[in-house]
């Protein structure tokens, strides 16, 4: 049986032809993709995509880089959307939420307020989180501890090994994608090698963070997940099938609503203790 994959972070609604992209992804063995919203303007769009495609799941949240363009009622709109969709089994998380201290022009105080309030919503609605973490690993993790959030994914993780362990202790898993495919990304690749087998998932972040084999500036797409997974398999000394099974199982544990639709992954060894 061919390996099947889950792309845990794909902005499918930002791609020019999402239907074609999903067809190509499924042909490549990608069984499911998670599409996080970034602002109220695309809440309905990601939900509709999930209804149109069996393999599409979604999260609702306010992206930290959207902070300066949000209306004052953005949190109220998010809470109402979560309430309206709370029984939808394809709503898998609150996200994409978090902090971004890389961009100095963003309103930091408002960003931190929105992050805290979205963690409160995740707790109140009993949903995992899909996190944006850029140069703010310690602050993001502190928020998780404050609100008792113990499920979710720290997307495109690029922190230190010590910071990674803090997220793992909190119960989250770490997302790896195109950045890991570059030979010069030594810190990310070392982390990918050394993590426990139950600590990581795969993602594309389409249309961004294209892998090394695509031309600079090329659009990333979810069908790249298997090739990214093959890089992870090589780094960790796994077969491609075991890498697919392990990452998919970890994704279903981090986002439990995936399990009902995305399938079970008991056929392959867990590799939970493997940490090359």
WOZI-V207777 format. One record per residue. N is the residue number from 1. RES is the residue in one letter. PHI is phi in whole degrees, 0 to 359 (none if undefined). PSI is psi in degrees with one decimal (NA if undefined). OMEGA is omega in whole degrees, -180 to 180 (* if undefined). Layout:
N_RES_PHI_PSI_OMEGA ; N_RES_PHI_PSI_OMEGA
This chain:
1_X_none_133.3_-180 ; 2_X_292_148.9_179 ; 3_X_296_144.2_175 ; 4_X_240_148.3_-169 ; 5_X_230_159.1_171 ; 6_X_237_126.0_172 ; 7_X_268_106.2_-172 ; 8_X_278_-0.8_-180 ; 9_X_203_103.0_-176 ; 10_X_214_118.7_178 ; 11_X_274_68.9_-175 ; 12_X_303_-34.0_-178 ; 13_X_289_-12.9_177 ; 14_X_268_-5.3_179 ; 15_X_274_148.7_-172 ; 16_X_295_-40.3_-179 ; 17_X_231_78.8_-175 ; 18_X_301_-34.5_179 ; 19_X_296_-45.6_178 ; 20_X_295_-39.0_179 ; 21_X_297_-40.2_178 ; 22_X_292_-38.0_178 ; 23_X_298_-43.2_179 ; 24_X_294_-39.7_179 ; 25_X_297_-45.6_-179 ; 26_X_294_-36.0_177 ; 27_X_295_-28.6_180 ; 28_X_275_-4.3_179 ; 29_X_101_12.3_178 ; 30_X_274_109.2_-175 ; 31_X_280_-29.8_-176 ; 32_X_209_148.7_171 ; 33_X_228_145.9_177 ; 34_X_253_124.9_-176 ; 35_X_248_104.1_179 ; 36_X_276_138.5_173 ; 37_X_284_164.0_180 ; 38_X_235_-17.8_-180 ; 39_X_195_166.8_179 ; 40_X_303_-24.6_-179 ; 41_X_296_-20.5_179 ; 42_X_238_15.1_177 ; 43_X_303_-51.5_-176 ; 44_X_292_-35.6_-178 ; 45_X_298_-45.6_-178 ; 46_X_291_-34.8_177 ; 47_X_294_-41.0_179 ; 48_X_295_-42.3_178 ; 49_X_301_-38.0_179 ; 50_X_294_-34.0_178 ; 51_X_285_-27.4_-177 ; 52_X_278_-22.3_-175 ; 53_X_230_127.0_-179 ; 54_X_300_-30.9_-175 ; 55_X_266_8.6_-178 ; 56_X_255_132.0_175 ; 57_X_235_164.3_-174 ; 58_X_216_161.0_174 ; 59_X_231_153.1_179 ; 60_X_241_127.8_-179 ; 61_X_187_176.0_-179 ; 62_X_247_110.3_-177 ; 63_X_293_138.3_-178 ; 64_X_299_-29.3_179 ; 65_X_283_-7.0_176 ; 66_X_269_-0.9_-167 ; 67_X_304_-42.1_-174 ; 68_X_284_-14.9_179 ; 69_X_259_2.1_-177 ; 70_X_277_143.9_174 ; 71_X_285_164.2_-176 ; 72_X_297_-25.9_-177 ; 73_X_266_16.4_-174 ; 74_X_301_-40.7_180 ; 75_X_294_-38.0_177 ; 76_X_295_-42.4_178 ; 77_X_298_-42.2_179 ; 78_X_297_-46.8_-179 ; 79_X_300_-42.1_179 ; 80_X_295_-38.7_179 ; 81_X_293_-42.0_178 ; 82_X_298_-39.1_179 ; 83_X_293_-41.0_-179 ; 84_X_293_-32.6_-175 ; 85_X_255_5.8_-170 ; 86_X_300_-28.2_180 ; 87_X_271_-1.6_179 ; 88_X_284_115.8_-178 ; 89_X_295_-12.8_179 ; 90_X_272_-7.5_170 ; 91_X_279_110.2_-171 ; 92_X_253_-12.6_-174 ; 93_X_192_167.6_165 ; 94_X_266_120.1_-177 ; 95_X_174_158.7_13 ; 96_X_266_120.5_-178 ; 97_X_235_167.9_177 ; 98_X_146_-151.3_-178 ; 99_X_224_145.8_177 ; 100_X_223_103.4_-180 ; 101_X_261_10.4_178 ; 102_X_281_-35.4_-178 ; 103_X_266_108.0_-171 ; 104_X_288_-15.5_-176 ; 105_X_275_-11.5_-178 ; 106_X_288_148.5_179 ; 107_X_287_98.6_-173 ; 108_X_296_-42.2_-178 ; 109_X_297_-44.2_180 ; 110_X_292_-38.3_178 ; 111_X_301_-45.5_-179 ; 112_X_292_-36.1_177 ; 113_X_296_-46.4_-180 ; 114_X_297_-39.5_178 ; 115_X_299_-48.6_-179 ; 116_X_300_-43.9_-178 ; 117_X_291_-31.2_177 ; 118_X_286_-31.7_172 ; 119_X_296_-38.4_176 ; 120_X_300_-42.9_179 ; 121_X_295_-41.3_177 ; 122_X_301_-43.0_178 ; 123_X_296_-46.2_-176 ; 124_X_292_-35.2_179 ; 125_X_268_2.0_178 ; 126_X_55_50.4_179 ; 127_X_240_148.3_171 ; 128_X_293_177.5_178 ; 129_X_236_148.3_169 ; 130_X_247_116.4_-166 ; 131_X_253_137.9_166 ; 132_X_262_122.6_-175 ; 133_X_226_99.8_179 ; 134_X_230_113.5_-177 ; 135_X_53_35.0_-179 ; 136_X_211_31.3_-174 ; 137_X_301_-45.6_-176 ; 138_X_294_-40.8_-178 ; 139_X_291_-38.9_178 ; 140_X_296_-44.3_-179 ; 141_X_294_-36.6_177 ; 142_X_299_-39.5_177 ; 143_X_297_-40.2_177 ; 144_X_300_-43.8_179 ; 145_X_295_-41.9_-178 ; 146_X_301_-41.0_-176 ; 147_X_259_4.5_176 ; 148_X_68_34.9_179 ; 149_X_275_124.1_-173 ; 150_X_232_12.8_178 ; 151_X_221_143.2_175 ; 152_X_142_-170.1_-174 ; 153_X_229_129.2_169 ; 154_X_270_99.6_-172 ; 155_X_288_145.3_177 ; 156_X_49_50.7_-173 ; 157_X_293_133.4_-178 ; 158_X_218_33.7_178 ; 159_X_265_-173.9_180 ; 160_X_281_170.5_177 ; 161_X_297_-37.5_178 ; 162_X_296_-44.4_178 ; 163_X_295_-38.6_177 ; 164_X_301_-43.9_180 ; 165_X_298_-33.3_178 ; 166_X_296_-41.2_177 ; 167_X_293_-40.0_-180 ; 168_X_294_-40.8_177 ; 169_X_299_-31.0_180 ; 170_X_282_-10.9_176 ; 171_X_104_1.5_-179 ; 172_X_271_166.3_172 ; 173_X_244_165.2_-174 ; 174_X_248_137.7_-179 ; 175_X_265_135.4_179 ; 176_X_234_136.1_-178 ; 177_X_217_-136.2_-173 ; 178_X_302_-34.7_-178 ; 179_X_301_-33.7_-178 ; 180_X_293_-19.6_-174 ; 181_X_279_-7.1_-180 ; 182_X_270_128.2_-178 ; 183_X_300_-28.7_-179 ; 184_X_282_-10.0_-179 ; 185_X_278_66.1_-170 ; 186_X_296_-42.4_-177 ; 187_X_295_-45.2_-180 ; 188_X_296_-42.1_-178 ; 189_X_292_-38.0_176 ; 190_X_297_-41.3_180 ; 191_X_295_-43.3_179 ; 192_X_300_-35.6_179 ; 193_X_289_-37.1_-166 ; 194_X_266_-13.8_-177 ; 195_X_292_151.5_170 ; 196_X_301_157.1_-176 ; 197_X_295_-21.2_-178 ; 198_X_264_14.8_-170 ; 199_X_253_-0.4_-170 ; 200_X_223_153.3_173 ; 201_X_224_169.5_-179 ; 202_X_250_153.0_-178 ; 203_X_203_162.5_172 ; 204_X_250_-30.1_-170 ; 205_X_58_29.5_177 ; 206_X_308_139.6_6 ; 207_X_270_11.6_-175 ; 208_X_261_179.1_177 ; 209_X_47_57.2_179 ; 210_X_297_144.6_178 ; 211_X_289_169.9_-171 ; 212_X_299_-30.2_-174 ; 213_X_278_-9.0_175 ; 214_X_271_149.5_179 ; 215_X_297_148.7_179 ; 216_X_303_129.5_-179 ; 217_X_88_-2.2_-179 ; 218_X_289_153.4_178 ; 219_X_281_127.2_176 ; 220_X_278_148.2_-178 ; 221_X_220_157.7_-174 ; 222_X_294_-18.0_178 ; 223_X_291_-6.7_176 ; 224_X_280_-8.6_-177 ; 225_X_305_-46.8_-179 ; 226_X_299_-38.2_179 ; 227_X_291_-38.5_175 ; 228_X_296_-41.1_178 ; 229_X_297_-34.3_178 ; 230_X_294_-34.3_176 ; 231_X_295_-44.8_177 ; 232_X_299_-42.3_179 ; 233_X_302_-43.5_179 ; 234_X_295_-40.6_179 ; 235_X_296_-36.2_-174 ; 236_X_263_-3.1_-179 ; 237_X_71_34.2_179 ; 238_X_254_159.7_166 ; 239_X_287_158.4_178 ; 240_X_298_-40.6_179 ; 241_X_299_-42.3_-180 ; 242_X_292_-37.1_177 ; 243_X_297_-42.3_178 ; 244_X_297_-46.9_-178 ; 245_X_295_-42.7_-178 ; 246_X_294_-46.7_-178 ; 247_X_294_-37.4_179 ; 248_X_292_-41.0_178 ; 249_X_297_-41.0_179 ; 250_X_295_-38.2_178 ; 251_X_297_-41.4_-180 ; 252_X_291_-29.6_176 ; 253_X_286_-39.4_180 ; 254_X_290_-36.4_-179 ; 255_X_235_82.3_-168 ; 256_X_302_-26.6_180 ; 257_X_292_-16.5_174 ; 258_X_296_-31.4_-170 ; 259_X_298_-38.4_-176 ; 260_X_298_-37.4_-174 ; 261_X_255_-32.2_-172 ; 262_X_274_-8.2_174 ; 263_X_98_167.4_-180 ; 264_X_257_156.3_-170 ; 265_X_228_44.6_-178 ; 266_X_276_-3.1_-172 ; 267_X_286_-21.3_-175 ; 268_X_247_153.5_178 ; 269_X_299_149.9_-174 ; 270_X_290_-29.1_-178 ; 271_X_56_21.9_-174 ; 272_X_296_-28.4_-177 ; 273_X_265_-4.5_-177 ; 274_X_284_127.4_-178 ; 275_X_212_70.5_179 ; 276_X_302_NA_*
